[in-house]
Amino acid sequence: MTFLITKADLGDYTRVSANVADLLINPAIRDAHTFDVLPLLAGSEAQLLAAYLTDAGRPAFAVSYAAAEALGFPEAELAALQASPLYQRHVLYVSAVRPLLCYETYRRFLLDHGAHVTENGVETFSSGNNQPISQAQRTEMRADAAAKCSHYRALLTGALHTYRGPAAAATACGAGPNRRPGAGGLRTVAL
């Protein structure tokens, strides 16, 4: 599996130190991909995003996009950007996929950071002057990360709708639940 983010991407959105060992952060990155974000994408979309990240023209396109964004997307620059085959993948990746992956990784990282599996079971360690955060603070941090994940999941849903276009199926939902006639509503009973 090709990961769409690395540990270096996390610093743009979260307060994960660059000094965190790969052994501690990579499982969270893998789980965020496997369980949180890739199920939202079609297989071909994930492959196109992976190809986008390895495209030789991507860095130059990203610079052009950032310059146009700083100017408020003048019509001429926007038209030139939209003519590029990288445009839709760039917008999808930068506005929704990358931030969602970063926050899902951060949320998952907070779940088990500081807990170590030893022969005695799961333990926490603190050495020197380090003090672990309280359970309440950890809960608040996870709730904040979960709220951000929810926000970027909604952005991804909208971006995928735009990316896939109107030809894509509007919904994959089945028929609604069968309801009994007369269930709910106003009921009167004579006493």
PASEBA-1860 file (N, C-alpha, C; in nm, 3 decimals):
! residues 191
1> MTFLITKA> 0.084/-0.117/0.000/0.000/0.000/0.000/0.089/0.124/0.000 ~ 0.058/0.217/-0.085/0.129/0.344/-0.089/0.056/0.442/0.002 ~ 0.130/0.497/0.097/0.069/0.592/0.189/0.064/0.730/0.124 ~ -0.046/0.801/0.147/-0.065/0.933/0.087/-0.008/1.044/0.173 ~ 0.033/1.013/0.296/0.101/1.110/0.382/0.218/1.040/0.450 ~ 0.307/1.121/0.503/0.417/1.071/0.585/0.417/1.148/0.716 ~ 0.508/1.112/0.802/0.520/1.182/0.930/0.545/1.330/0.909 ~ 0.616/1.367/0.804/0.648/1.507/0.777/0.522/1.591/0.750
9> DLGDYTRV> 0.417/1.530/0.696/0.293/1.602/0.668/0.218/1.642/0.795 ~ 0.235/1.566/0.900/0.159/1.590/1.022/0.186/1.727/1.084 ~ 0.308/1.778/1.070/0.344/1.906/1.129/0.266/2.024/1.072 ~ 0.210/2.010/0.953/0.131/2.118/0.892/-0.005/2.133/0.957 ~ -0.052/2.030/1.028/-0.186/2.033/1.085/-0.189/2.010/1.236 ~ -0.097/1.931/1.286/-0.101/1.890/1.426/0.029/1.924/1.496 ~ 0.032/1.898/1.625/0.153/1.926/1.703/0.230/1.798/1.733 ~ 0.244/1.715/1.633/0.325/1.594/1.648/0.469/1.633/1.619
17> SANVADLL> 0.556/1.603/1.713/0.697/1.637/1.700/0.763/1.554/1.589 ~ 0.855/1.616/1.519/0.932/1.544/1.418/1.021/1.440/1.482 ~ 1.043/1.451/1.614/1.128/1.357/1.685/1.055/1.230/1.729 ~ 0.925/1.221/1.705/0.852/1.100/1.739/0.904/0.987/1.651 ~ 0.936/0.876/1.714/0.993/0.763/1.641/0.893/0.709/1.539 ~ 0.945/0.667/1.425/0.861/0.607/1.322/0.784/0.486/1.375 ~ 0.846/0.414/1.465/0.782/0.297/1.525/0.653/0.334/1.597 ~ 0.644/0.456/1.650/0.526/0.500/1.723/0.420/0.563/1.632
25> INPAIRDA> 0.462/0.631/1.526/0.366/0.706/1.444/0.320/0.628/1.321 ~ 0.404/0.542/1.266/0.366/0.471/1.144/0.244/0.381/1.159 ~ 0.223/0.312/1.274/0.098/0.237/1.287/-0.027/0.326/1.281 ~ -0.019/0.445/1.335/-0.133/0.537/1.329/-0.157/0.583/1.185 ~ -0.049/0.608/1.111/-0.062/0.647/0.970/-0.126/0.534/0.891 ~ -0.077/0.412/0.912/-0.131/0.296/0.841/-0.279/0.275/0.874 ~ -0.315/0.285/1.003/-0.454/0.265/1.042/-0.545/0.375/0.988 ~ -0.497/0.499/0.985/-0.577/0.608/0.929/-0.606/0.584/0.782
33> HTFDVLPL> -0.507/0.535/0.710/-0.529/0.501/0.569/-0.628/0.386/0.556 ~ -0.599/0.277/0.626/-0.674/0.152/0.609/-0.818/0.163/0.655 ~ -0.840/0.224/0.771/-0.973/0.220/0.831/-1.054/0.348/0.817 ~ -0.987/0.462/0.797/-1.060/0.589/0.803/-1.079/0.657/0.668 ~ -0.976/0.659/0.583/-0.984/0.741/0.463/-0.998/0.659/0.335 ~ -0.917/0.556/0.317/-0.924/0.480/0.192/-1.060/0.414/0.169 ~ -1.133/0.373/0.272/-1.268/0.321/0.246/-1.363/0.426/0.186 ~ -1.332/0.554/0.203/-1.416/0.659/0.146/-1.386/0.683/-0.002
41> LAGSEAQL> -1.271/0.636/-0.048/-1.229/0.657/-0.186/-1.249/0.530/-0.267 ~ -1.280/0.547/-0.394/-1.282/0.433/-0.484/-1.137/0.389/-0.506 ~ -1.117/0.263/-0.540/-0.981/0.213/-0.561/-0.906/0.292/-0.667 ~ -0.975/0.328/-0.774/-0.910/0.405/-0.880/-0.872/0.545/-0.832 ~ -0.953/0.604/-0.744/-0.921/0.737/-0.692/-0.796/0.733/-0.605 ~ -0.784/0.630/-0.523/-0.665/0.616/-0.440/-0.541/0.597/-0.527 ~ -0.554/0.520/-0.634/-0.441/0.500/-0.726/-0.405/0.629/-0.798 ~ -0.505/0.707/-0.839/-0.477/0.834/-0.905/-0.410/0.933/-0.810
49> LAAYLTDA> -0.450/0.933/-0.683/-0.386/1.021/-0.585/-0.242/0.978/-0.560 ~ -0.217/0.847/-0.553/-0.081/0.798/-0.536/0.004/0.836/-0.658 ~ -0.054/0.826/-0.778/0.019/0.866/-0.899/0.042/1.017/-0.900 ~ -0.054/1.093/-0.850/-0.039/1.238/-0.841/0.082/1.274/-0.755 ~ 0.099/1.204/-0.643/0.210/1.235/-0.552/0.346/1.205/-0.613 ~ 0.351/1.115/-0.708/0.478/1.082/-0.773/0.497/1.154/-0.906 ~ 0.398/1.231/-0.949/0.406/1.304/-1.075/0.518/1.407/-1.070 ~ 0.603/1.408/-1.171/0.717/1.501/-1.175/0.672/1.647/-1.186
57> GRPAFAVS> 0.556/1.673/-1.243/0.507/1.809/-1.258/0.433/1.863/-1.137 ~ 0.411/1.780/-1.035/0.334/1.820/-0.919/0.395/1.937/-0.842 ~ 0.525/1.938/-0.813/0.580/2.052/-0.738/0.561/2.186/-0.810 ~ 0.583/2.189/-0.940/0.565/2.314/-1.015/0.419/2.355/-1.016 ~ 0.329/2.257/-1.032/0.186/2.288/-1.031/0.145/2.342/-0.895 ~ 0.195/2.282/-0.787/0.161/2.328/-0.652/0.205/2.472/-0.629 ~ 0.322/2.508/-0.682/0.370/2.646/-0.669/0.280/2.741/-0.747 ~ 0.242/2.703/-0.868/0.151/2.786/-0.949/0.015/2.801/-0.882
65> YAAAEALG> -0.034/2.693/-0.825/-0.163/2.696/-0.757/-0.157/2.789/-0.636 ~ -0.051/2.777/-0.557/-0.037/2.862/-0.438/-0.026/3.009/-0.477 ~ 0.045/3.039/-0.586/0.058/3.177/-0.632/-0.077/3.232/-0.676 ~ -0.154/3.152/-0.750/-0.287/3.196/-0.793/-0.381/3.212/-0.675 ~ -0.368/3.124/-0.577/-0.451/3.131/-0.457/-0.422/3.259/-0.379 ~ -0.295/3.296/-0.371/-0.256/3.418/-0.300/-0.313/3.542/-0.368 ~ -0.333/3.535/-0.498/-0.390/3.647/-0.573/-0.542/3.644/-0.578 ~ -0.603/3.543/-0.517/-0.749/3.532/-0.519/-0.802/3.462/-0.642
73> FPEAELAA> -0.722/3.381/-0.707/-0.758/3.307/-0.827/-0.812/3.396/-0.940 ~ -0.727/3.482/-0.996/-0.770/3.559/-1.113/-0.816/3.464/-1.224 ~ -0.909/3.508/-1.304/-0.971/3.422/-1.406/-0.869/3.357/-1.499 ~ -0.772/3.433/-1.546/-0.674/3.378/-1.640/-0.591/3.267/-1.575 ~ -0.545/3.291/-1.451/-0.465/3.190/-1.382/-0.549/3.068/-1.348 ~ -0.672/3.091/-1.306/-0.760/2.979/-1.272/-0.788/2.893/-1.394 ~ -0.812/2.956/-1.508/-0.837/2.881/-1.631/-0.716/2.797/-1.669 ~ -0.596/2.854/-1.653/-0.474/2.779/-1.685/-0.458/2.661/-1.589
81> LQASPLYQ> -0.489/2.682/-1.462/-0.478/2.573/-1.364/-0.579/2.463/-1.394 ~ -0.702/2.502/-1.425/-0.807/2.404/-1.451/-0.781/2.323/-1.578 ~ -0.702/2.377/-1.668/-0.668/2.305/-1.791/-0.569/2.192/-1.765 ~ -0.500/2.199/-1.654/-0.400/2.096/-1.620/-0.468/1.967/-1.575 ~ -0.414/1.853/-1.614/-0.471/1.727/-1.566/-0.448/1.705/-1.416 ~ -0.361/1.784/-1.356/-0.333/1.772/-1.213/-0.432/1.849/-1.126 ~ -0.510/1.938/-1.185/-0.594/2.030/-1.108/-0.689/1.958/-1.013 ~ -0.773/1.869/-1.066/-0.874/1.805/-0.982/-0.811/1.721/-0.873
89> RHVLYVSA> -0.705/1.647/-0.906/-0.639/1.565/-0.805/-0.572/1.651/-0.699 ~ -0.515/1.764/-0.741/-0.451/1.855/-0.645/-0.554/1.911/-0.547 ~ -0.664/1.959/-0.597/-0.768/2.016/-0.511/-0.822/1.910/-0.416 ~ -0.850/1.792/-0.467/-0.900/1.683/-0.383/-0.800/1.648/-0.274 ~ -0.674/1.635/-0.311/-0.571/1.595/-0.215/-0.545/1.704/-0.111 ~ -0.524/1.827/-0.156/-0.484/1.935/-0.066/-0.600/1.981/0.023 ~ -0.719/1.986/-0.031/-0.831/2.041/0.047/-0.899/1.938/0.136 ~ -0.888/1.810/0.105/-0.965/1.713/0.182/-0.885/1.590/0.226
97> VRPLLCYE> -0.820/1.521/0.134/-0.758/1.394/0.167/-0.641/1.411/0.264 ~ -0.550/1.500/0.233/-0.431/1.518/0.319/-0.468/1.565/0.460 ~ -0.552/1.670/0.474/-0.586/1.711/0.610/-0.661/1.603/0.688 ~ -0.751/1.530/0.622/-0.825/1.425/0.691/-0.730/1.315/0.736 ~ -0.638/1.275/0.650/-0.541/1.173/0.689/-0.456/1.219/0.807 ~ -0.414/1.344/0.805/-0.331/1.395/0.915/-0.408/1.396/1.047 ~ -0.531/1.442/1.047/-0.609/1.447/1.171/-0.651/1.308/1.218 ~ -0.682/1.218/1.125/-0.715/1.081/1.166/-0.592/1.013/1.225
105> TYRRFLLD> -0.475/1.038/1.168/-0.351/0.983/1.223/-0.327/1.039/1.363 ~ -0.345/1.168/1.379/-0.325/1.233/1.508/-0.423/1.178/1.613 ~ -0.548/1.161/1.575/-0.649/1.107/1.665/-0.609/0.966/1.709 ~ -0.567/0.885/1.615/-0.527/0.748/1.648/-0.399/0.747/1.732 ~ -0.308/0.839/1.703/-0.184/0.849/1.778/-0.212/0.883/1.924 ~ -0.307/0.974/1.947/-0.341/1.013/2.084/-0.404/0.899/2.165 ~ -0.468/0.806/2.095/-0.534/0.696/2.164/-0.436/0.611/2.244 ~ -0.317/0.589/2.187/-0.225/0.498/2.256/-0.089/0.559/2.285
113> HGAHVTEN> -0.071/0.686/2.261/0.058/0.747/2.290/0.084/0.746/2.440 ~ 0.202/0.703/2.477/0.238/0.695/2.618/0.212/0.560/2.680 ~ 0.136/0.477/2.613/0.110/0.343/2.662/0.203/0.247/2.589 ~ 0.269/0.161/2.663/0.363/0.067/2.605/0.325/-0.074/2.646 ~ 0.330/-0.165/2.551/0.300/-0.304/2.578/0.428/-0.371/2.626 ~ 0.424/-0.424/2.746/0.540/-0.492/2.804/0.499/-0.633/2.843 ~ 0.594/-0.709/2.896/0.560/-0.844/2.942/0.464/-0.840/3.061 ~ 0.453/-0.726/3.128/0.361/-0.710/3.242/0.225/-0.656/3.200
121> GVETFSSG> 0.205/-0.632/3.072/0.081/-0.575/3.023/0.105/-0.437/2.967 ~ 0.000/-0.359/2.956/0.010/-0.223/2.904/0.045/-0.130/3.019 ~ 0.154/-0.056/3.004/0.202/0.032/3.109/0.234/0.169/3.052 ~ 0.239/0.268/3.139/0.286/0.401/3.100/0.416/0.428/3.173 ~ 0.505/0.499/3.107/0.634/0.531/3.164/0.651/0.681/3.172 ~ 0.714/0.727/3.275/0.757/0.867/3.281/0.891/0.867/3.352 ~ 0.985/0.936/3.293/1.118/0.941/3.353/1.160/1.087/3.367 ~ 1.244/1.112/3.462/1.292/1.249/3.482/1.180/1.340/3.525
129> NNQPISQA> 1.172/1.456/3.463/1.070/1.555/3.496/0.945/1.544/3.409 ~ 0.941/1.446/3.321/0.824/1.431/3.235/0.704/1.389/3.316 ~ 0.594/1.453/3.292/0.470/1.417/3.359/0.367/1.382/3.251 ~ 0.303/1.268/3.262/0.200/1.236/3.163/0.081/1.330/3.177 ~ 0.012/1.351/3.067/-0.107/1.436/3.073/-0.218/1.361/3.145 ~ -0.312/1.434/3.196/-0.424/1.372/3.267/-0.517/1.305/3.167 ~ -0.596/1.212/3.218/-0.692/1.144/3.132/-0.794/1.243/3.076 ~ -0.832/1.343/3.155/-0.928/1.443/3.107/-0.869/1.525/2.992
137> QRTEMRAD> -0.742/1.563/3.004/-0.678/1.639/2.897/-0.665/1.554/2.771 ~ -0.631/1.426/2.788/-0.620/1.336/2.673/-0.757/1.323/2.605 ~ -0.863/1.313/2.685/-0.998/1.302/2.630/-1.034/1.428/2.552 ~ -0.999/1.544/2.603/-1.025/1.669/2.533/-0.948/1.676/2.402 ~ -0.823/1.633/2.403/-0.742/1.635/2.282/-0.800/1.541/2.177 ~ -0.846/1.423/2.220/-0.906/1.329/2.126/-1.037/1.385/2.071 ~ -1.116/1.450/2.154/-1.242/1.508/2.109/-1.217/1.620/2.007 ~ -1.114/1.701/2.032/-1.078/1.806/1.938/-1.035/1.746/1.805
145> AAAKCSHY> -0.951/1.644/1.811/-0.906/1.579/1.688/-1.023/1.514/1.615 ~ -1.116/1.453/1.689/-1.233/1.390/1.628/-1.322/1.494/1.560 ~ -1.337/1.611/1.619/-1.416/1.718/1.558/-1.352/1.764/1.427 ~ -1.221/1.775/1.426/-1.151/1.814/1.304/-1.162/1.705/1.198 ~ -1.157/1.579/1.241/-1.176/1.469/1.147/-1.314/1.476/1.084 ~ -1.414/1.504/1.164/-1.550/1.515/1.113/-1.562/1.627/1.011 ~ -1.498/1.740/1.039/-1.500/1.853/0.946/-1.437/1.814/0.813 ~ -1.319/1.754/0.817/-1.250/1.719/0.693/-1.316/1.601/0.623
153> RALLTGAL> -1.385/1.514/0.696/-1.460/1.407/0.632/-1.574/1.468/0.549 ~ -1.640/1.571/0.603/-1.745/1.639/0.528/-1.687/1.709/0.405 ~ -1.570/1.771/0.421/-1.505/1.833/0.305/-1.470/1.729/0.199 ~ -1.423/1.613/0.243/-1.389/1.507/0.148/-1.512/1.460/0.074 ~ -1.623/1.448/0.143/-1.748/1.407/0.078/-1.786/1.506/-0.032 ~ -1.778/1.635/-0.002/-1.808/1.737/-0.102/-1.707/1.738/-0.215 ~ -1.580/1.722/-0.182/-1.476/1.722/-0.285/-1.490/1.600/-0.375 ~ -1.525/1.486/-0.318/-1.546/1.367/-0.400/-1.666/1.383/-0.492
161> HTYRGPAA> -1.771/1.448/-0.444/-1.887/1.473/-0.528/-1.847/1.558/-0.649 ~ -1.765/1.661/-0.624/-1.717/1.746/-0.733/-1.622/1.669/-0.824 ~ -1.532/1.592/-0.765/-1.431/1.517/-0.840/-1.495/1.411/-0.929 ~ -1.594/1.341/-0.875/-1.657/1.232/-0.949/-1.753/1.283/-1.055 ~ -1.806/1.403/-1.035/-1.895/1.463/-1.133/-2.037/1.414/-1.120 ~ -2.126/1.473/-1.201/-2.268/1.439/-1.191/-2.301/1.300/-1.242 ~ -2.212/1.236/-1.317/-2.240/1.103/-1.371/-2.235/0.996/-1.263 ~ -2.169/1.025/-1.151/-2.159/0.927/-1.042/-2.295/0.909/-0.977
169> AATACGAG> -2.316/0.792/-0.923/-2.443/0.764/-0.856/-2.461/0.859/-0.739 ~ -2.579/0.909/-0.723/-2.607/1.005/-0.617/-2.597/0.943/-0.479 ~ -2.637/0.818/-0.468/-2.633/0.753/-0.336/-2.620/0.603/-0.354 ~ -2.566/0.540/-0.255/-2.555/0.395/-0.255/-2.651/0.337/-0.152 ~ -2.739/0.420/-0.100/-2.832/0.376/0.004/-2.943/0.293/-0.058 ~ -2.994/0.202/0.019/-3.107/0.122/-0.025/-3.237/0.191/0.009 ~ -3.345/0.115/0.002/-3.476/0.169/0.037/-3.481/0.198/0.185 ~ -3.562/0.293/0.224/-3.576/0.329/0.364/-3.642/0.216/0.443
177> PNRRPGAG> -3.640/0.226/0.574/-3.699/0.120/0.657/-3.850/0.115/0.637 ~ -3.903/-0.007/0.643/-4.048/-0.023/0.633/-4.110/0.020/0.764 ~ -4.213/0.099/0.755/-4.281/0.146/0.876/-4.421/0.087/0.879 ~ -4.465/0.057/0.999/-4.601/0.007/1.015/-4.699/0.121/0.994 ~ -4.808/0.093/0.930/-4.910/0.198/0.919/-4.959/0.235/1.059 ~ -4.972/0.359/1.084/-5.022/0.405/1.211/-4.917/0.421/1.319 ~ -4.793/0.383/1.290/-4.688/0.399/1.392/-4.653/0.546/1.401 ~ -4.645/0.598/1.521/-4.611/0.738/1.540/-4.734/0.826/1.523
185> GLRTVAL> -4.716/0.953/1.534/-4.827/1.046/1.516/-4.909/1.061/1.643 ~ -5.024/1.125/1.630/-5.112/1.155/1.743/-5.199/1.033/1.774 ~ -5.205/1.001/1.901/-5.291/0.890/1.945/-5.381/0.944/2.054 ~ -5.504/0.904/2.049/-5.598/0.943/2.155/-5.656/0.817/2.216 ~ -5.674/0.824/2.344/-5.728/0.710/2.417/-5.841/0.763/2.505 ~ -5.956/0.698/2.499/-6.068/0.738/2.585/-6.048/0.680/2.723 ~ -6.069/0.761/2.824/-6.055/0.714/2.962/-6.187/0.697/3.027
END
